[in-house]
Amino acid sequence: RLRALNRLQVMLQHLKMSKQTDSTTEVLLEKKGGAGIITLNRPKALNALNMSMIQQIYPQIKAWEQDPETFLIIIKGTGGKAFCAGGDIRAITEAGKVGDKLTQDFFRREYRLNNAIGTCKKPYVALIDGITMGGGVGVSVHGHFRVATEKTVFAMPETAIGLFPDVGGGYFLPRLSGKIGYYLALTGCRLKGRDVLRVGIATHFVESEKLPALEKDLIALKSPSKEKIADLLNSYHMKCTIDQEKEFVLDEHMEKINSIFSANSMEEIVKKLKQDGSPFAMKQLETINKMSPTSLKLTLRQLREGASMSLQEVLQMEYRLSQACMKGHDFYEGVRAVLIDKDQSPKWKPAALEEVTDEFVDNCFKSLGNDDLKL
């Protein structure tokens, strides 16, 4: 009996061990030459960021930043499909339903990580090959260099699930040229390949199959400065001819986008789309009509305010908004409709833009006192 008991203990110990290695392999942190390399390693979940990944990446970036032997940081994803498709929305939803603290902790830690990347003193290179959305944008766009490929698909689709384009969206979106950032934020429009570079989300464009060689060359750089890294990325970028001839997908609509999305309110944007009446405008109207009216109003204000804020101020504002969404109805309903039941027909409350009052919106932006995000 004792032997059987021992065997059981060994098995349990083994299970515990394998569980530990599972959570630690969700993100691989390694040092090669002078480069710190972060590999998001949940290919089945399209490398979506969960709490344990965030908790491992943040201190490592901070440590590499202080380490005189680390000259640059590279972040990439495994599996060939996605760089990172977002944050672990399901876990947050489950937590929110039972009043678990994860709804506070996840956003707090995720935004701290976004800030660490945005303020990182070491050159930070994100290889955004494949799907890059939401949380995946947050761990790439604030870094110095973002390398897109022909496989890159960028989107901030949060208004479709009762959220808003967070992870610093209020900082980088209104800073894109014209009103394209407002358009991307409100409609969740997807951009692919070279278009991700054209709007300014990516800084370089390199063929997907050349990324391993690029990474090797980055690692091989002797005491790489930002300039040397930029030169190397430029040399790869210049050699890449994929889709060079293709026009920017929104080129012919830019004038409309800039004029319509410069309106001061969501109601006015909708009115302008109706007045325009072109097939493009009608398509945008149809898309916007599917989104959470609350999310649309929060997003428009978030971007308008974020346009003149620092990244830190934006993340503090977004933390307040995240907590308002966690207390509301639309986030849970949006996740249900889009990710869980997949019936794609959320019942928003309130159901119309006119019913989302300015007073309600103002409240979502109010300070949380001691609970505010501290950076």
Secondary structure, 3 states (H helix, E strand, C coil): CHHHHHHHHHHHHHHHHHHHHHHHCCEEEEEECCEEEEEECCHHHCCCECHHHHHHHHHHHHHHHHCCCCCEEEEEECCCCEEECCECHHHHHHHHHCCCCHHHHHHHHHHHHHHHHHCCCCCEEEEECCEEECHHHHCCCCCCEEEECCCCEEECCHHHHCCCCCCCHHHHCCCCCCCHHHHHHHHCCCEECHHHHHCCCCCEECCHHHHHHHHHHHHHCCCCCHHHHHHHHHHHHHHCCCCCCCCCCCHHHHHHHHHHCCCCCHHHHHHHHHHHCCHHHHHHHHHHHHCCHHHHHHHHHHHHHHCCCCHHHHHHHHHHHHHHHHHCCHHHHHHHHHHHCCCCCCCCCCCCHHHCCHHHHHHHCCCCHHHCCCC
